[in-house]
Amino acid sequence: MNTARALGVAVSVAVSGFAALVAAAASRERVPPPPPERVPAAAVTALMQPEVQLAESLGMTVAERGDDAITVRAPFDASWSRVIDVGAGECVAVVVGVSGWQTLSRLAIQMGNAPAEHIVGAGETPLSWEGNGPHLVGHVQWCDPVAARRVVVAESQGITRTSPSEFTGGRVQWVLLRGPWSRVGGPTRLTRGRLSSEALSAMPASIAVAEAQRLVPEGARPIGPPLTVHAGAVRLIPSTTEALRALYPFFVGEPPIAVNPRLDPEDIPSAPFATGLPLGLRDTLRSLSGEAEVPPAHEPVVEVGRNDFRRALALLDPRGLRAPCVGALLTRMRYAHEAALWSITTPGATGDAVSTAGGAAFVTRCADEGPALFVTRDDDRDPWRAQVYAVPRPAAP
């Protein structure tokens, strides 16, 4: 009897306690949540200043400033956009700060002629962008070789999804900086934003050539015009029988087979040394291969290890270039793309890696060192450019 009474009291207490919890929960639901903390504009201004100084350190100067309202379409769909005209050979930086009830999600510079609600997607790529917010400050940079109209887009989102409508507005402070390509150094010197590989590849190859010139040492004197190294062929520098005989052993493999690496046939009449195909090519190939007929021409690919192939670019033979020592500026004709380069002096060897900068390298060989074969990655199908120089003999280490 006492046990039953005790059990009844316990159940009664539990039920009344549960009712109290339900009532408390209902009471909490009727009380609106506290508003999120609004981001003050002054704090954002202070955060933007180091980014402005970074762009100034690259050689850009402040051209415009502004403070605009963000267009809010939904708590997680808000943006700001502005059209900017970039001059020929000009670099720009855009620093953006978001305040109020919004935070920055993504920022981009993209192609276009009018303000945009969103950053491009569905297979398109902005010219320069950064994302993975929320952030308060963003910074993107870009350079154009020719005058173009560009669009800056900042996407933002509300601080909290459950904020009432009065807690969704925000403002964008922005700073536009400009500087000449010659002072900034072009896209390869930019430090903010992820740059579009496609847009960089579309830039004129002449930009890659111009930037490679900084690798030429003082006192180097050009020998003749530049030579193009086309995909699928190897360039002999100079194009002589001796150079061909030096080239051939790099391709015969083990065990030896009859080979005929395709030579770049382009002849440059103004060159002070032989270009194009060497004289007596067929007879030399028959002599080297030991075959009555010249083997079919094939891709000039060198195997430097098991299933490890390299594309042969050029054989530099200083013995036929009328200078004790020569240099060659080798440039990949695709702007802002790095390049791998190796120098091989002994057939069958893996070769030595050559230091490159911006897809170019300056290499030096002296006549008493003999020829060297320069190779790159087998999947590099871009044309290259070779400019030969007479250079002083390097100082002894």
TORLO-850552 format. One line per 8 residues: number of its first residue (from 1); for each residue y, z, x of C-alpha. Coordinates in Angstrom, 2 decimals. Example, Ala and Ser with C-alpha at 12.3 -4.5 7.8 and 13.67 -1.06 7.14 Angstrom:
# TORLO-850552
1 = -4.50,7.80,12.30; -1.06,7.14,13.67
# end
This chain:
# TORLO-850552
1 = 0.00,0.00,0.00; 2.43,0.94,2.81; 1.35,-2.20,4.71; 2.14,-4.44,1.75; 5.52,-2.82,1.24; 6.34,-3.27,4.91; 5.30,-6.93,4.77; 7.49,-7.51,1.71
9 = 10.49,-5.98,3.44; 9.93,-8.18,6.51; 9.73,-11.35,4.41; 12.87,-10.35,2.53; 14.76,-9.80,5.77; 13.57,-13.15,7.18; 14.60,-15.04,4.06; 18.01,-13.43,3.96
17 = 18.47,-14.18,7.68; 17.53,-17.84,7.19; 19.95,-18.05,4.26; 22.68,-16.68,6.47; 21.94,-19.32,9.14; 22.04,-22.11,6.52; 25.34,-20.78,5.18; 26.77,-20.61,8.71
25 = 25.65,-24.17,9.46; 27.20,-25.41,6.23; 30.40,-23.62,7.11; 30.46,-25.28,10.56; 29.97,-28.73,9.00; 33.05,-28.24,6.84; 35.20,-27.39,9.92; 36.35,-30.57,11.79
33 = 35.38,-30.70,15.48; 38.12,-29.95,17.98; 39.93,-33.07,19.20; 39.02,-34.49,22.64; 41.38,-33.87,25.52; 44.02,-36.58,25.78; 44.43,-38.16,29.24; 48.06,-37.73,30.36
41 = 49.86,-40.84,31.61; 51.41,-38.98,34.56; 47.98,-38.08,35.93; 46.87,-41.72,35.73; 50.05,-42.88,37.51; 49.23,-40.56,40.40; 45.64,-41.86,40.59; 46.86,-45.47,40.71
49 = 49.12,-44.99,43.72; 46.39,-44.93,46.43; 44.99,-48.19,45.02; 48.41,-49.82,45.11; 48.79,-48.71,48.73; 45.38,-50.19,49.56; 46.47,-53.60,48.26; 49.73,-53.28,50.20
57 = 47.74,-52.60,53.38; 46.14,-56.04,52.94; 49.53,-57.73,53.04; 50.38,-57.84,49.33; 53.58,-56.58,47.72; 54.29,-55.33,44.20; 55.44,-58.23,41.99; 55.34,-56.72,38.49
65 = 54.65,-53.45,36.67; 54.03,-52.75,33.01; 52.95,-50.25,30.37; 51.27,-51.66,27.25; 49.33,-50.38,24.27; 45.58,-50.95,24.16; 44.29,-53.01,21.23; 41.67,-50.85,19.49
73 = 39.17,-52.60,17.22; 36.53,-49.84,17.13; 35.84,-46.63,19.08; 33.80,-48.60,21.62; 35.64,-51.93,21.34; 39.16,-51.89,22.78; 40.89,-54.00,25.40; 44.09,-55.15,27.08
81 = 44.73,-58.60,28.55; 47.45,-60.47,30.42; 47.82,-64.01,31.80; 48.90,-64.39,35.43; 49.74,-67.55,37.36; 48.37,-67.54,40.90; 50.10,-69.83,43.37; 48.38,-72.19,45.79
89 = 47.08,-70.21,48.76; 47.95,-66.89,47.12; 46.05,-63.62,46.75; 46.59,-61.14,43.93; 45.58,-57.57,43.17; 45.70,-55.92,39.75; 45.62,-52.12,39.51; 45.13,-50.72,36.00
97 = 45.24,-47.15,34.69; 44.21,-46.07,31.19; 45.62,-43.01,29.45; 45.65,-41.48,25.98; 42.40,-41.38,24.04; 40.75,-44.23,25.99; 38.89,-44.62,29.29; 38.38,-47.82,31.30
105 = 34.95,-49.48,31.02; 35.41,-52.77,32.89; 38.18,-54.75,34.56; 38.15,-58.42,35.53; 40.13,-61.45,36.62; 38.66,-64.54,34.98; 39.42,-68.16,34.23; 41.46,-68.93,31.14
113 = 44.82,-69.91,29.72; 45.39,-67.21,27.11; 44.83,-63.45,26.72; 41.22,-62.57,25.91; 39.64,-59.77,23.87; 36.63,-59.42,26.15; 35.41,-60.14,29.65; 33.32,-63.31,29.75
121 = 29.57,-63.03,29.29; 26.58,-65.10,28.16; 25.95,-66.66,31.55; 29.58,-66.84,32.65; 30.86,-64.77,35.55; 34.39,-63.46,36.08; 36.10,-64.39,39.33; 36.42,-60.72,40.31
129 = 35.27,-57.70,38.35; 34.24,-54.07,38.41; 32.51,-52.00,35.74; 30.11,-49.19,34.97; 32.84,-46.93,33.54; 34.16,-44.69,32.20; 37.02,-44.60,34.71; 40.72,-43.89,34.52
137 = 41.77,-46.44,37.17; 40.48,-49.92,38.07; 41.38,-52.39,40.82; 40.36,-56.05,41.22; 41.52,-58.70,43.70; 41.29,-62.49,43.99; 42.62,-65.43,46.03; 43.08,-69.04,44.92
145 = 43.31,-72.03,47.29; 45.15,-74.08,44.63; 47.57,-73.01,41.91; 45.72,-71.75,38.84; 46.23,-69.76,35.66; 44.06,-66.64,35.46; 43.47,-63.94,32.85; 43.19,-60.21,33.49
153 = 41.06,-58.29,30.98; 40.53,-54.52,30.80; 37.88,-53.23,28.39; 38.07,-49.60,27.31; 36.35,-47.18,24.96; 37.27,-44.07,23.04; 36.76,-40.75,24.77; 34.24,-39.74,22.10
161 = 32.41,-41.73,19.45; 33.11,-39.12,16.74; 36.87,-38.94,17.24; 38.97,-39.42,14.11; 41.07,-42.59,14.05; 44.18,-40.77,15.22; 42.38,-39.93,18.48; 41.47,-43.54,19.53
169 = 44.73,-45.05,20.79; 45.61,-45.48,24.43; 47.90,-47.20,26.90; 47.49,-49.31,30.01; 49.69,-48.97,33.04; 49.35,-51.98,35.31; 50.63,-53.17,38.67; 50.39,-56.78,39.88
177 = 50.62,-57.39,43.63; 50.84,-60.75,45.39; 50.49,-61.94,48.99; 49.98,-65.23,50.86; 46.44,-66.22,51.79; 47.55,-66.61,55.42; 48.61,-62.96,55.61; 45.86,-61.41,53.48
185 = 43.10,-63.51,55.04; 41.51,-64.94,51.90; 38.66,-63.66,49.71; 36.54,-62.56,52.66; 39.15,-59.88,53.47; 39.42,-58.47,49.94; 38.23,-54.91,49.39; 38.15,-54.48,45.60
193 = 36.17,-56.25,42.91; 32.84,-58.05,42.97; 33.62,-61.69,43.69; 31.90,-64.59,41.97; 29.52,-66.35,44.36; 29.79,-69.51,42.27; 33.58,-69.57,42.44; 33.55,-68.97,46.19
201 = 31.02,-71.77,46.70; 33.28,-74.13,44.77; 36.16,-73.60,47.20; 36.83,-76.46,49.64; 34.70,-76.38,52.78; 37.90,-76.97,54.74; 38.70,-73.29,54.18; 35.50,-72.29,55.98
209 = 36.47,-74.61,58.84; 39.97,-73.19,59.10; 38.76,-69.59,59.12; 36.10,-70.34,61.73; 38.83,-71.37,64.19; 39.58,-67.72,64.91; 36.27,-67.59,66.81; 37.38,-70.18,69.38
217 = 38.28,-68.39,72.63; 41.57,-68.90,74.38; 41.45,-71.70,76.92; 38.76,-73.71,75.09; 39.54,-77.45,74.99; 38.01,-79.69,72.27; 35.75,-82.49,73.48; 35.90,-85.21,70.86
225 = 35.96,-84.95,67.06; 33.81,-82.57,64.96; 30.26,-83.60,64.10; 28.61,-83.07,60.71; 25.04,-81.78,60.66; 23.50,-83.00,57.42; 20.62,-81.32,55.61; 17.24,-82.73,56.54
233 = 18.27,-83.87,60.03; 18.91,-82.36,63.45; 21.93,-83.33,65.55; 21.59,-84.19,69.24; 24.66,-83.17,71.28; 24.93,-85.55,73.07; 22.58,-88.15,71.61; 20.76,-89.17,74.78
241 = 17.18,-89.86,75.78; 17.25,-86.69,77.88; 18.31,-84.61,74.88; 15.57,-86.16,72.73; 12.97,-85.35,75.38; 14.24,-81.75,75.43; 14.09,-81.56,71.62; 10.60,-82.97,71.09
249 = 8.50,-80.04,72.43; 10.04,-77.62,69.89; 8.18,-79.41,67.08; 4.75,-80.34,68.45; 3.17,-76.98,67.60; -0.17,-75.59,68.74; -2.44,-77.51,68.99; 0.00,-80.34,69.78
257 = 0.51,-83.03,67.16; 2.52,-86.25,67.14; 5.90,-85.52,65.55; 9.15,-87.30,64.79; 11.88,-84.84,63.80; 14.50,-86.69,61.77; 17.72,-87.11,63.78; 21.17,-87.16,62.24
265 = 22.09,-90.87,62.51; 25.84,-90.55,61.89; 27.70,-92.22,64.74; 31.23,-91.11,65.65; 32.76,-94.02,67.64; 35.73,-91.93,68.79; 33.50,-89.29,70.42; 33.62,-89.29,74.25
273 = 29.84,-88.74,74.33; 26.93,-90.47,72.61; 26.39,-89.69,68.91; 24.06,-91.01,66.24; 20.61,-92.16,67.33; 19.83,-92.37,71.07; 19.20,-95.71,72.72; 15.53,-96.66,73.02
281 = 14.54,-94.18,70.28; 11.27,-95.88,69.28; 10.08,-96.35,72.83; 10.87,-92.74,73.70; 9.03,-91.44,70.62; 5.96,-93.55,71.41; 6.02,-92.23,74.96; 6.36,-88.61,73.84
289 = 3.73,-88.78,71.10; 1.23,-90.91,73.01; 0.85,-93.02,69.86; 1.04,-96.79,69.59; 3.12,-96.46,66.44; 6.08,-94.17,65.90; 5.04,-91.24,63.69; 6.83,-91.01,60.31
297 = 10.08,-89.05,60.42; 9.89,-85.55,58.98; 12.12,-82.57,58.26; 13.23,-80.92,61.51; 11.62,-77.55,60.81; 10.49,-75.25,63.61; 7.68,-72.73,63.14; 8.63,-69.58,65.03
305 = 5.81,-67.41,63.69; 2.96,-67.47,61.22; 4.44,-69.05,58.07; 7.92,-68.38,59.47; 9.95,-71.58,59.55; 13.52,-72.34,60.61; 15.69,-75.35,59.95; 16.81,-77.02,63.18
313 = 20.54,-77.73,63.23; 21.49,-79.02,66.65; 20.25,-79.30,70.20; 23.11,-78.62,72.61; 22.51,-80.15,76.03; 25.47,-79.33,78.31; 24.11,-81.57,81.08; 25.44,-84.68,79.32
321 = 28.85,-83.42,78.21; 30.92,-83.88,81.39; 31.85,-80.22,81.72; 30.28,-77.40,83.75; 30.18,-75.22,80.64; 30.60,-76.12,76.98; 30.99,-74.22,73.75; 30.12,-75.25,70.24
329 = 31.71,-73.88,67.09; 28.93,-74.05,64.48; 30.18,-73.60,60.93; 28.25,-73.46,57.68; 30.17,-75.66,55.23; 30.04,-73.20,52.34; 32.97,-70.84,52.19; 32.45,-67.05,52.19
337 = 28.68,-67.32,52.67; 27.16,-65.64,55.66; 24.75,-67.56,57.84; 21.76,-66.69,59.99; 21.62,-68.41,63.36; 19.20,-68.29,66.29; 19.20,-69.88,69.73; 15.84,-71.07,71.12
345 = 15.51,-72.20,74.72; 11.72,-72.16,75.07; 9.43,-74.10,72.70; 7.21,-71.73,70.72; 9.56,-68.76,71.13; 11.18,-66.98,68.21; 14.62,-67.26,69.78; 17.58,-64.93,70.02
353 = 19.80,-64.04,67.07; 23.34,-65.35,67.41; 26.20,-63.21,66.16; 28.00,-64.87,63.25; 31.21,-64.11,61.36; 31.96,-65.59,57.98; 29.20,-68.17,58.31; 30.26,-69.42,61.75
361 = 29.51,-68.78,65.42; 30.86,-69.87,68.78; 28.08,-70.43,71.33; 28.38,-71.22,75.02; 25.99,-73.06,77.39; 26.44,-74.09,81.01; 24.79,-77.10,82.63; 22.61,-74.94,84.88
369 = 21.23,-73.13,81.83; 19.83,-76.27,80.26; 19.65,-77.20,76.57; 19.28,-74.83,73.61; 18.14,-75.50,70.05; 20.10,-73.77,67.29; 18.27,-73.04,64.06; 19.04,-71.38,60.75
377 = 17.06,-70.21,57.73; 14.74,-72.80,56.24; 16.28,-72.33,52.77; 19.80,-73.10,54.00; 20.41,-76.65,52.78; 24.15,-76.75,53.34; 25.78,-79.18,55.76; 27.08,-77.63,58.98
385 = 29.85,-78.65,61.32; 29.71,-78.70,65.11; 32.83,-78.89,67.27; 32.28,-79.10,71.02; 34.67,-77.53,73.57; 34.97,-77.40,77.31; 35.15,-73.73,78.28; 35.45,-71.75,81.50
393 = 32.27,-70.33,82.91; 31.67,-66.87,81.39; 32.28,-63.94,83.69; 29.16,-62.38,85.21; 28.00,-59.29,83.30
# end
